[in-house]
Amino acid sequence: MVEVPQDAIEERFLAATGPGGQNVNKVATACQLRVDMFRLGLHPETWRRLKLLAGSRLTAAGVLVLTARRYRTQEQNRADARARLAALLGEAEKREARRVKTKPSRSAKAKRVDAKKGRGAVKAGRGRVAVD
């Protein structure tokens, strides 16, 4: 698991939308988490996968921007943003399974050719019937 240093994270609280009544208009509850990804020192493969997963949430300067506004309180939104960051980094760390090349056996090749010949014979039999 990647350890995220506190000095690489910047939190801002914004006015959220959605449920909450007048509280939405008064209190900045949405949490915007900005993480400088270059400060994390990620492995190049992990960095490549992270760029694919993050998409437009990753700026050209290498800052990941996550906005959490699902909940009505700052604390819940802050926890949600940090959980989403941890999930994204965990997903980026997973390595793809290597594909193991396989070769069809001689009998498998023979069965395939026999099946093709059988289908060809069926199709050849579909032509016009010649009356002799």
C-alpha positions in Angstrom: 0.0 0.0 0.0 1.3 3.5 -0.9 1.8 5.7 2.1 0.5 9.2 1.4 2.4 11.9 3.3 0.3 14.7 4.9 2.3 17.4 3.1 1.3 16.0 -0.3 -2.4 16.4 0.5 -4.3 19.7 0.4 -7.9 19.9 1.5 -10.4 22.6 0.6 -14.1 22.7 1.6 -16.6 24.0 -0.9 -20.3 24.7 -0.9 -22.0 21.4 -1.8 -25.2 20.8 -3.7 -28.0 18.4 -3.1 -29.9 17.5 0.1 -29.4 19.5 3.3 -31.9 22.3 3.2 -30.6 25.7 4.3 -27.5 24.1 5.7 -26.2 23.6 2.1 -26.3 27.4 1.6 -24.6 28.2 4.9 -21.8 25.6 5.4 -19.1 24.5 3.1 -19.4 20.7 3.4 -18.0 19.3 0.2 -14.4 18.2 0.5 -12.0 18.7 -2.4 -8.8 16.6 -1.9 -5.8 17.6 -4.0 -2.9 15.2 -3.9 0.5 15.9 -5.6 1.2 12.5 -7.1 4.9 13.2 -7.9 5.5 13.5 -4.1 4.4 9.9 -3.6 7.3 8.4 -5.6 5.2 5.8 -7.4 6.6 2.9 -9.4 6.4 3.7 -13.2 4.0 0.9 -13.9 1.8 2.0 -11.0 1.9 5.6 -12.3 0.9 4.5 -15.8 -2.1 2.5 -14.4 -3.1 5.5 -12.1 -3.1 7.9 -15.1 -5.5 5.5 -16.9 -7.8 5.1 -13.8 -7.8 8.7 -12.8 -8.6 10.1 -16.3 -9.6 13.8 -16.1 -9.3 13.9 -12.3 -5.5 14.0 -12.8 -4.2 17.4 -14.0 -1.2 18.0 -16.3 0.8 19.1 -13.3 0.3 15.6 -11.7 -2.2 16.7 -9.1 -5.1 14.3 -8.4 -8.3 16.2 -7.6 -11.1 14.2 -5.8 -14.3 16.0 -4.8 -16.5 14.3 -2.2 -20.0 15.8 -1.6 -22.0 12.7 -0.9 -22.6 13.5 2.7 -23.9 16.4 4.7 -20.9 16.9 7.0 -17.3 17.9 6.4 -16.0 15.0 8.4 -17.9 12.4 6.4 -17.0 13.9 3.1 -13.3 14.2 4.2 -13.3 10.5 5.1 -15.1 9.6 1.8 -12.5 11.5 -0.2 -9.6 9.8 1.6 -11.2 6.4 1.2 -11.7 7.0 -2.5 -8.0 8.0 -2.8 -6.9 4.8 -1.0 -9.1 2.7 -3.3 -7.7 4.4 -6.4 -4.2 3.9 -5.3 -4.9 0.3 -4.3 -6.4 -0.4 -7.7 -3.4 1.2 -9.5 -1.0 -1.0 -7.5 -2.7 -4.2 -8.8 -0.6 -5.8 -11.5 -2.4 -7.3 -14.5 -2.1 -11.1 -14.8 0.4 -12.1 -17.4 -1.0 -14.0 -20.4 0.4 -17.4 -20.8 0.8 -18.3 -24.4 -0.7 -21.7 -25.4 -0.4 -23.7 -28.5 -3.2 -25.9 -29.9 -2.4 -29.6 -29.9 -2.2 -31.6 -33.1 -5.5 -33.3 -32.4 -7.2 -29.9 -31.8 -5.9 -28.7 -35.1 -7.2 -31.8 -36.9 -10.7 -31.5 -35.2 -10.8 -27.8 -36.4 -10.0 -28.8 -40.0 -12.6 -31.6 -39.9 -15.2 -29.2 -38.6 -14.4 -26.7 -41.3 -14.6 -29.4 -44.0 -18.0 -30.5 -42.6 -19.4 -27.0 -42.7 -18.1 -26.5 -46.2 -19.8 -29.7 -47.3 -23.1 -28.5 -45.8 -22.8 -25.2 -47.6 -21.9 -26.9 -50.9 -25.1 -29.0 -50.6 -27.2 -25.8 -50.5 -26.7 -24.9 -54.1 -29.2 -25.4 -57.0 -30.4 -28.9 -57.5 -29.4 -30.2 -60.9 -32.2 -32.3 -62.6 -30.5 -35.0 -64.7 
